[in-house]
Amino acid sequence: MSRMTRPQANAALVDGVQADVRDSAEVLALLERQFEAALRHQSAELSTLAGLLAPLLDAMEARRQQRVALVRALLGEGASMAQFILTLGEPAQGALAAAWSDLEHTVLACKAASTRNGNLLAEQHTVMQRVLHGEEEIYAPR
């Protein structure tokens, strides 16, 4: 990758956050669909959704890595997005701060939905194992 100018790096950071806002909203919608499919034991739908989620998550991770590298290149090793946002003039600062806040909230919602979905799938797996194989030591004292 060739070296970027500061304006190019700034633009890449802003564009990356905007892309992540868009993709994280799509991820959240897919996670909701995943939950509904899990409730209904729709394995084909779960596979389809996994195939839709993977490229979105991969793209978001690549942009996160680029964002970290660019912010560090611009402001130093320990720099954060919050510090980068403060370097911008208005109205760019306000717009990026709002987008960043939106992204943070959506990512937290995605993490909560992913945990919920994982817990549901794990519970379903446990139930199916009991149905298929019975419970070990069913008559053992507790």
N, C-alpha and C positions, 0 to 999 in steps of 0.2 A: 504494500500500500504506500502510495506517495505521501509526502508530508503535507499536512493541511495548514492553511493559514488560520489565524484566530477566527475570522468571520466564518470560514468553512467549518471549523470545529464547533463554533456556537450553533450554526445552522444544523449540523449533524446531531448535536445534543437535543435541540428543540424538536427536530423531526423524529428522532428516536423516541422521545417521551410521548409525542403525539401518536406515533404508531403503537406504542405500548398501551396507551389509554384505549385505543380502538381495539387492539387484540385482547387486552385483559377483559374488556366487556364481553367479547365473544367467548373467551374461555369461561367466564362466569356463567353465561347462558348455556354453554355445553355441559358444564358441571351440573347445572340444574336438570338438564335433560338426562345426564348420566344417573342422577339420583332417582328420577322417575323410572328409568329403564331398570335400574337395580331393584326398585320396589316391585316391579312387575316381572322380574326374572327374565328380561329380554336380552339374552346373551348376544344375539346378532347386533342389536342396537348398541350394546356396550362396546363391542368390537369396532363398530363404525365410529362411535364417539371417540374411542381411543385413537383411532387413525386421524381424526380431525384435530384432536387436542395436541398430539405430538408435534406437528410442524409449527403450530402457534407458539407452543412453549419453547421449542428450539429457537425460533426467531426472537422471542423475547429475551432468552438467555444470551444470545449473541449480541443483541442491542445493549443489554445490561453490561456485558463485558466491555463493549466499545465505550459505553458511557463512563465507566470507571476509568478506563485508560485515558479518555479525553480529558476528564476532569482533573486527573492526576497530572497529565501533561500541561494543562493550562495553569493549575493552581498549586501543584505540589503533591507529594506522596499521600498525605493524610487528608486531602481535601474531600469535601462532600458536595452533593448536589445543592444542598441549601446554601453553601458558600458560593457555588457557581451562580446560582440564581441571583444572589445579592450583587454580583458584578455587572448584571445587565441593567440597562436603562429602561425606563418606562416607555411604552406600555409592555414591552417584551417581558420585563421582570414579573409584572402582575399576571400576565397570561401564562408564563411558564410555571409560576408558583401555584396557580390554580390547577393547571394540568398535572403537576407533580403531586399535589394533594389528592386529586381525583385518582391518580394512578395508585398512590399508597393505599387509599381506602378500598379500591377495587381489588388490589392484590391481597389485602387482609381478608376481604370477603371470599376470594378464591381459595385462600388457605383454609378458611373455616369450612367452606363447602367441600373441599377435597378431603379434609379430615372426617367430616360427616359421612361422605361417600365411602371412604375407606373403612370406617367403623361399621357401616351397614354391610358392606361386602364381606368383611371379616366375620361378622355375626352370622350372615347367611352361610358362609363356608362352614363355620362351626356347627350350625344346625344340620347342614347336609351331611357332615361327617358323622354326627350322632345318628342320623337317620340311616345312613349307609352301613355304618360299622358298629352301632350300638355304643352305649356308654361303658367305659371300662370301670370295673369295680362298682357296679351299680348298687350292690348291697353292702359295700364297705362302710364302716362307721365314719362319720364326719367329725 
